[in-house]
Every structure is written in structure tokens, then in C-alpha cells.
Amino acid sequence: MIEKLKERIEEVFPLSGASFPREEASDLFLMLKKGLNSGEIRSAEPDGSGGWKTNSWVKQGILLGFRVGALADVSLDGFPFFDKENLPLRQISLSDNVRLVPGGSAIRDGAYVAPGVICMPPMYINIGAYVDEGSMVDSHALIGTCAQIGKGVHVSAAAQIGGVLEPVGANPVIIEDEVLVGGNCGIYEGTIVGRRAVLASGVILTASSKVYDLINEKILERRADNSPLIIPEGGVVVMGSRTIAGKFAAEYGLSLSTPVIVKYRDEKTDARTAMEEALR
């Protein structure tokens, strides 16, 4: 069933004008959302070899939904909202076993939120995102379009996990199991954060970031083949600085902020970053 859905989305996506089957595209989008809501369909998934496989057809299907959806009045409880009529909020019930605390949070239809996830207000999870069991999305945090969040992850207050729809082949941001994303962090442009890594408050990671690993004395960066920036398993990353070459920079003592791996996770780190079970 999923393979047939994939094939038809890929066939319909490039069509336009009179050849574009609008009604069928709408049906395909509804089927895609159903699979995304259940977690059966993901925009990226483990490839079985320790890496990740990006499913570009999922993003194509989401873009079909934006294309066929008509702008509608979706006002709620007296607050005016105007959005695509086929992109409502996801309906969460008690049986989903998701702790959704009152106070202005929103989960868009087409996002998977696993049992045991905690959502602190206000936070937002966008379409195509996948948030696995036992994770916490804290206040003012964003899980962007198609972002993948593993098990037991803490996305701290005001952290931004970037989303991506276009280009459709671009990798989504992937946060693997048991990662701590500190407050005010920004993770963008397909970055992969390895299992049990710790990102201190304020760390910014993009495709162009250079990460200085003080322990292994090497520089981590995106390779020429456009493979993503990868933060290794257990890396503890803080924001540091590096000097800028040149006379003008030297004259004014200028430097650039840069992420630095200062250690790898140990028992002391585990004790400091453990989520309090009583909060669940």
C-alpha cells in the first residue's frame, strides 16, 4: 500500500495544468497524512546500516497538499485563523497517551507524536515531523516540517529544530535517541545529531558549520558531496569562538562564534541531563 502511494505521488507531483489530477492529488495527500499520523510513513528513516535514508516522495506528497488546499476560515474559539482547509490541527485524544499541557500548543495534522511524549506550552510540531516515545518538547520550542526526533530526547525551551520541504531531496534535521537539545539552540539544514549527544544552551548548527572536536583534534563539517553535518554520538557541544584572519580583524580583536565539542558524554553528564521521571 505504501509503495503504491509512493509511486502515484511521484507520478502526480510533476504534472501541471490540465493534466494535473486535482481530486486524486487531494486523496493522495489524505492517505499520506494518515500514514504520517500513525508513524508508518516517515520523511526520513534509519537505513539499517547506522545511517539515514531521506524519503523525498513524502515531501512531494506534503507539497501536493499545499497545492490543492484552498484557503479557508479555520478560526477557533474566537481567534481568527485562515489556512489551507486540508491542514487542520491534529486531533489528539487520551488514547494517544501524549501529555499535551494546556496553554497554546499546536500539532499539525500529519505529524507523528508517539505515546509518552510530553508537550509543554506553547510549542509547535509541524506536518511531516516524527517525535518518538518519551521525548519532551518544551515551552516555545519548534519541531519543523519533516524533522525527526528520536526516543527520550529533550528539546529544551525556545529550541528550534528546523524544517525543510524544498528542495524535496534535502535531508531533514535528525535528532537521534536520548539527545539533550539545550535552550535556545538552533539545528538547521539537515544536520544529524548523534545518539546521546548534548547541545549546550545557544548552540547553532547549520550545513555550513565547522565543529571543532577538542578531544579528537579534528574539524567536523559537511563534505563536498552535500552529505549532512553529523555530530557524533555522545558529543558534548558548546558555543566557543575562533579568531578571524586579517589585519582589520586583528586590529579590532574580532572573532566568530563556533560550536566546539569539549568532551564526550560520561556519568557526570548523564546525571546533569537526566529528565526527572516525576515530570511524566
HUDA-V615650 format. One record per pair of residues at least 6 apart in sequence whose C-alpha atoms are under 7 Angstrom apart, sorted by sequence separation. I is the first residue (numbers start at 1). GAP is how many residues later the second one is. D is the distance in Angstrom with one decimal. If there is no record, write none. Layout:
BEGIN
i=I gap=GAP d=D
i=I gap=GAP d=D
END
This chain:
BEGIN
i=35 gap=6 d=5.0
i=36 gap=6 d=6.3
i=46 gap=6 d=4.4
i=47 gap=6 d=5.3
i=75 gap=6 d=4.5
i=212 gap=6 d=6.2
i=213 gap=6 d=6.0
i=222 gap=6 d=5.4
i=45 gap=7 d=5.6
i=46 gap=7 d=6.1
i=74 gap=7 d=5.3
i=75 gap=7 d=6.8
i=212 gap=7 d=4.7
i=222 gap=7 d=4.5
i=12 gap=8 d=7.0
i=44 gap=8 d=6.6
i=45 gap=8 d=5.4
i=73 gap=8 d=6.2
i=74 gap=8 d=5.5
i=164 gap=8 d=5.9
i=211 gap=8 d=5.6
i=212 gap=8 d=6.4
i=221 gap=8 d=5.5
i=44 gap=9 d=5.5
i=45 gap=9 d=6.7
i=73 gap=9 d=4.8
i=74 gap=9 d=6.6
i=163 gap=9 d=6.5
i=210 gap=9 d=6.4
i=211 gap=9 d=5.0
i=44 gap=10 d=4.3
i=72 gap=10 d=5.6
i=73 gap=10 d=6.8
i=163 gap=10 d=6.9
i=210 gap=10 d=5.8
i=211 gap=10 d=6.4
i=244 gap=10 d=6.2
i=43 gap=11 d=6.1
i=44 gap=11 d=5.4
i=71 gap=11 d=6.5
i=72 gap=11 d=5.7
i=162 gap=11 d=6.5
i=210 gap=11 d=5.0
i=243 gap=11 d=6.4
i=244 gap=11 d=5.2
i=43 gap=12 d=4.9
i=71 gap=12 d=5.2
i=72 gap=12 d=5.9
i=161 gap=12 d=7.0
i=209 gap=12 d=6.3
i=243 gap=12 d=4.3
i=244 gap=12 d=6.8
i=43 gap=13 d=6.8
i=71 gap=13 d=4.5
i=72 gap=13 d=5.3
i=242 gap=13 d=5.4
i=243 gap=13 d=6.4
i=70 gap=14 d=5.2
i=71 gap=14 d=5.9
i=123 gap=14 d=7.0
i=129 gap=14 d=6.9
i=141 gap=14 d=6.9
i=147 gap=14 d=7.0
i=208 gap=14 d=6.7
i=241 gap=14 d=6.2
i=242 gap=14 d=5.4
i=43 gap=15 d=5.4
i=69 gap=15 d=5.1
i=70 gap=15 d=5.7
i=111 gap=15 d=6.4
i=123 gap=15 d=6.7
i=129 gap=15 d=6.7
i=141 gap=15 d=6.8
i=147 gap=15 d=7.0
i=173 gap=15 d=6.2
i=191 gap=15 d=6.4
i=207 gap=15 d=6.2
i=241 gap=15 d=5.3
i=242 gap=15 d=6.5
i=43 gap=16 d=6.7
i=69 gap=16 d=5.8
i=105 gap=16 d=5.2
i=111 gap=16 d=4.8
i=117 gap=16 d=5.7
i=123 gap=16 d=5.4
i=129 gap=16 d=5.5
i=130 gap=16 d=7.0
i=135 gap=16 d=5.7
i=141 gap=16 d=5.5
i=147 gap=16 d=5.8
i=173 gap=16 d=6.4
i=174 gap=16 d=6.9
i=179 gap=16 d=5.9
i=185 gap=16 d=5.8
i=191 gap=16 d=6.4
i=241 gap=16 d=4.2
i=242 gap=16 d=6.7
i=69 gap=17 d=5.6
i=89 gap=17 d=6.8
i=90 gap=17 d=5.7
i=98 gap=17 d=5.3
i=99 gap=17 d=6.9
i=104 gap=17 d=5.8
i=105 gap=17 d=4.4
i=106 gap=17 d=6.5
i=107 gap=17 d=5.8
i=108 gap=17 d=6.3
i=110 gap=17 d=4.9
i=111 gap=17 d=5.0
i=112 gap=17 d=6.3
i=113 gap=17 d=6.3
i=114 gap=17 d=6.2
i=116 gap=17 d=5.4
i=117 gap=17 d=4.8
i=118 gap=17 d=6.4
i=119 gap=17 d=6.0
i=120 gap=17 d=6.2
i=122 gap=17 d=5.1
i=123 gap=17 d=4.8
i=124 gap=17 d=6.6
i=125 gap=17 d=6.1
i=126 gap=17 d=6.2
i=128 gap=17 d=5.4
i=129 gap=17 d=4.1
i=130 gap=17 d=6.4
i=131 gap=17 d=6.3
i=132 gap=17 d=6.0
i=134 gap=17 d=5.8
i=135 gap=17 d=4.3
i=136 gap=17 d=6.3
i=137 gap=17 d=6.4
i=138 gap=17 d=5.9
i=140 gap=17 d=5.6
i=141 gap=17 d=4.4
i=142 gap=17 d=6.5
i=143 gap=17 d=6.6
i=144 gap=17 d=5.6
i=146 gap=17 d=6.0
i=172 gap=17 d=6.9
i=173 gap=17 d=4.1
i=174 gap=17 d=6.4
i=175 gap=17 d=6.0
i=176 gap=17 d=6.1
i=178 gap=17 d=6.0
i=179 gap=17 d=4.4
i=180 gap=17 d=6.5
i=181 gap=17 d=6.3
i=182 gap=17 d=5.5
i=184 gap=17 d=5.8
i=185 gap=17 d=4.5
i=186 gap=17 d=6.4
i=187 gap=17 d=6.0
i=188 gap=17 d=6.1
i=189 gap=17 d=5.5
i=190 gap=17 d=6.8
i=240 gap=17 d=5.6
i=241 gap=17 d=5.1
i=89 gap=18 d=5.8
i=90 gap=18 d=5.0
i=97 gap=18 d=4.8
i=98 gap=18 d=5.4
i=99 gap=18 d=6.2
i=100 gap=18 d=6.2
i=101 gap=18 d=6.1
i=103 gap=18 d=5.0
i=104 gap=18 d=4.9
i=105 gap=18 d=4.7
i=106 gap=18 d=5.0
i=107 gap=18 d=4.8
i=108 gap=18 d=5.2
i=109 gap=18 d=6.1
i=110 gap=18 d=5.6
i=111 gap=18 d=4.9
i=112 gap=18 d=4.8
i=113 gap=18 d=5.0
i=114 gap=18 d=5.1
i=115 gap=18 d=5.6
i=116 gap=18 d=4.7
i=117 gap=18 d=4.9
i=118 gap=18 d=4.6
i=119 gap=18 d=5.0
i=120 gap=18 d=4.8
i=121 gap=18 d=4.9
i=122 gap=18 d=5.3
i=123 gap=18 d=5.0
i=124 gap=18 d=5.1
i=125 gap=18 d=4.7
i=126 gap=18 d=5.3
i=127 gap=18 d=5.3
i=128 gap=18 d=4.1
i=129 gap=18 d=4.7
i=130 gap=18 d=4.8
i=131 gap=18 d=4.7
i=132 gap=18 d=5.0
i=133 gap=18 d=5.0
i=134 gap=18 d=4.7
i=135 gap=18 d=4.5
i=136 gap=18 d=4.9
i=137 gap=18 d=5.0
i=138 gap=18 d=5.0
i=139 gap=18 d=4.8
i=140 gap=18 d=4.5
i=141 gap=18 d=4.8
i=142 gap=18 d=4.9
i=143 gap=18 d=5.0
i=144 gap=18 d=4.9
i=145 gap=18 d=4.1
i=146 gap=18 d=6.5
i=172 gap=18 d=4.5
i=173 gap=18 d=5.1
i=174 gap=18 d=4.7
i=175 gap=18 d=4.9
i=176 gap=18 d=5.4
i=177 gap=18 d=4.9
i=178 gap=18 d=4.7
i=179 gap=18 d=5.0
i=180 gap=18 d=4.8
i=181 gap=18 d=5.0
i=182 gap=18 d=5.0
i=183 gap=18 d=4.7
i=184 gap=18 d=4.9
i=185 gap=18 d=4.8
i=186 gap=18 d=4.7
i=187 gap=18 d=4.9
i=188 gap=18 d=4.9
i=189 gap=18 d=5.4
i=239 gap=18 d=6.5
i=240 gap=18 d=5.2
i=9 gap=19 d=6.9
i=89 gap=19 d=4.4
i=90 gap=19 d=3.9
i=96 gap=19 d=5.9
i=97 gap=19 d=5.9
i=98 gap=19 d=5.2
i=99 gap=19 d=4.7
i=100 gap=19 d=4.9
i=101 gap=19 d=5.5
i=102 gap=19 d=6.4
i=103 gap=19 d=5.9
i=105 gap=19 d=5.8
i=106 gap=19 d=6.5
i=107 gap=19 d=6.3
i=108 gap=19 d=5.4
i=111 gap=19 d=6.0
i=112 gap=19 d=6.0
i=113 gap=19 d=6.4
i=114 gap=19 d=4.9
i=117 gap=19 d=5.7
i=118 gap=19 d=6.2
i=119 gap=19 d=6.2
i=120 gap=19 d=5.0
i=121 gap=19 d=6.9
i=123 gap=19 d=6.0
i=124 gap=19 d=6.3
i=125 gap=19 d=6.3
i=126 gap=19 d=5.0
i=127 gap=19 d=6.5
i=129 gap=19 d=5.8
i=130 gap=19 d=5.9
i=131 gap=19 d=6.3
i=132 gap=19 d=4.8
i=133 gap=19 d=6.4
i=135 gap=19 d=5.7
i=136 gap=19 d=6.0
i=137 gap=19 d=6.6
i=138 gap=19 d=4.8
i=139 gap=19 d=6.4
i=141 gap=19 d=5.8
i=142 gap=19 d=5.8
i=143 gap=19 d=6.7
i=144 gap=19 d=3.8
i=145 gap=19 d=5.6
i=171 gap=19 d=4.7
i=173 gap=19 d=6.0
i=174 gap=19 d=6.3
i=175 gap=19 d=6.7
i=176 gap=19 d=4.7
i=177 gap=19 d=6.3
i=179 gap=19 d=5.8
i=180 gap=19 d=6.1
i=181 gap=19 d=7.0
i=182 gap=19 d=4.3
i=183 gap=19 d=6.4
i=185 gap=19 d=5.7
i=186 gap=19 d=6.3
i=187 gap=19 d=6.3
i=239 gap=19 d=5.6
i=240 gap=19 d=5.8
i=88 gap=20 d=6.3
i=89 gap=20 d=5.1
i=98 gap=20 d=6.2
i=99 gap=20 d=6.1
i=100 gap=20 d=6.7
i=101 gap=20 d=6.1
i=145 gap=20 d=6.8
i=182 gap=20 d=7.0
i=239 gap=20 d=4.5
i=240 gap=20 d=5.9
i=88 gap=21 d=5.8
i=207 gap=21 d=6.5
i=238 gap=21 d=5.7
i=239 gap=21 d=5.9
i=87 gap=22 d=6.2
i=207 gap=22 d=5.8
i=237 gap=22 d=6.3
i=238 gap=22 d=5.4
i=159 gap=23 d=6.9
i=237 gap=23 d=5.4
i=238 gap=23 d=6.5
i=153 gap=24 d=6.0
i=159 gap=24 d=5.3
i=237 gap=24 d=4.4
i=147 gap=25 d=5.4
i=148 gap=25 d=6.4
i=149 gap=25 d=6.2
i=150 gap=25 d=5.9
i=152 gap=25 d=5.9
i=153 gap=25 d=4.6
i=154 gap=25 d=6.5
i=155 gap=25 d=6.5
i=156 gap=25 d=5.8
i=158 gap=25 d=5.7
i=159 gap=25 d=4.4
i=160 gap=25 d=6.2
i=161 gap=25 d=6.1
i=162 gap=25 d=5.9
i=236 gap=25 d=5.4
i=237 gap=25 d=6.3
i=146 gap=26 d=6.0
i=147 gap=26 d=5.0
i=148 gap=26 d=4.7
i=149 gap=26 d=4.9
i=150 gap=26 d=4.6
i=151 gap=26 d=4.6
i=152 gap=26 d=4.7
i=153 gap=26 d=4.9
i=154 gap=26 d=5.0
i=155 gap=26 d=4.9
i=156 gap=26 d=5.1
i=157 gap=26 d=4.8
i=158 gap=26 d=4.8
i=159 gap=26 d=4.7
i=160 gap=26 d=4.7
i=161 gap=26 d=5.1
i=162 gap=26 d=4.6
i=235 gap=26 d=6.1
i=236 gap=26 d=6.1
i=147 gap=27 d=6.0
i=148 gap=27 d=6.1
i=149 gap=27 d=6.2
i=150 gap=27 d=4.3
i=151 gap=27 d=6.0
i=153 gap=27 d=5.9
i=154 gap=27 d=6.0
i=155 gap=27 d=6.7
i=156 gap=27 d=4.7
i=157 gap=27 d=6.6
i=159 gap=27 d=5.9
i=160 gap=27 d=6.3
i=161 gap=27 d=6.4
i=162 gap=27 d=6.9
i=236 gap=27 d=5.4
i=235 gap=28 d=6.4
i=236 gap=28 d=5.5
i=32 gap=29 d=6.9
i=235 gap=29 d=4.6
i=236 gap=29 d=6.3
i=234 gap=30 d=5.2
i=235 gap=30 d=6.2
i=234 gap=31 d=4.9
i=29 gap=32 d=5.9
i=29 gap=33 d=6.6
i=29 gap=35 d=6.7
i=203 gap=35 d=6.1
i=29 gap=36 d=5.4
i=192 gap=36 d=6.7
i=194 gap=36 d=6.9
i=197 gap=36 d=5.5
i=198 gap=36 d=6.9
i=203 gap=36 d=5.5
i=191 gap=37 d=5.5
i=192 gap=37 d=6.2
i=193 gap=37 d=5.9
i=194 gap=37 d=5.5
i=196 gap=37 d=5.9
i=197 gap=37 d=4.0
i=198 gap=37 d=6.2
i=199 gap=37 d=6.0
i=200 gap=37 d=6.0
i=202 gap=37 d=7.0
i=190 gap=38 d=5.8
i=191 gap=38 d=5.0
i=192 gap=38 d=4.8
i=193 gap=38 d=4.8
i=194 gap=38 d=5.0
i=195 gap=38 d=4.8
i=196 gap=38 d=4.7
i=197 gap=38 d=4.7
i=198 gap=38 d=4.6
i=199 gap=38 d=4.9
i=200 gap=38 d=5.1
i=25 gap=39 d=6.4
i=26 gap=39 d=6.4
i=191 gap=39 d=6.1
i=192 gap=39 d=6.3
i=193 gap=39 d=6.8
i=194 gap=39 d=4.4
i=195 gap=39 d=6.3
i=197 gap=39 d=5.8
i=198 gap=39 d=6.1
i=199 gap=39 d=6.4
i=194 gap=40 d=7.0
i=26 gap=42 d=6.2
i=22 gap=46 d=6.4
i=10 gap=47 d=6.2
i=13 gap=47 d=6.4
i=211 gap=47 d=6.8
i=212 gap=47 d=6.6
i=213 gap=47 d=6.0
i=214 gap=47 d=5.9
i=215 gap=47 d=6.7
i=9 gap=48 d=6.8
i=210 gap=48 d=7.0
i=211 gap=48 d=5.1
i=212 gap=48 d=4.7
i=213 gap=48 d=4.7
i=214 gap=48 d=5.7
i=215 gap=48 d=6.3
i=211 gap=49 d=5.5
i=212 gap=49 d=6.1
i=213 gap=49 d=6.8
i=6 gap=51 d=6.2
i=13 gap=51 d=6.7
i=9 gap=52 d=6.0
i=203 gap=56 d=6.5
i=37 gap=73 d=4.9
i=39 gap=73 d=5.4
i=36 gap=74 d=5.0
i=37 gap=74 d=5.2
i=38 gap=74 d=6.1
i=36 gap=75 d=5.8
i=37 gap=75 d=4.6
i=33 gap=76 d=6.9
i=34 gap=76 d=6.8
i=36 gap=76 d=5.9
i=33 gap=77 d=4.4
i=43 gap=85 d=6.5
i=36 gap=92 d=6.4
i=43 gap=103 d=5.8
i=59 gap=106 d=5.7
i=60 gap=108 d=6.4
i=59 gap=109 d=5.8
i=56 gap=112 d=5.4
i=56 gap=113 d=5.2
i=54 gap=117 d=6.0
END
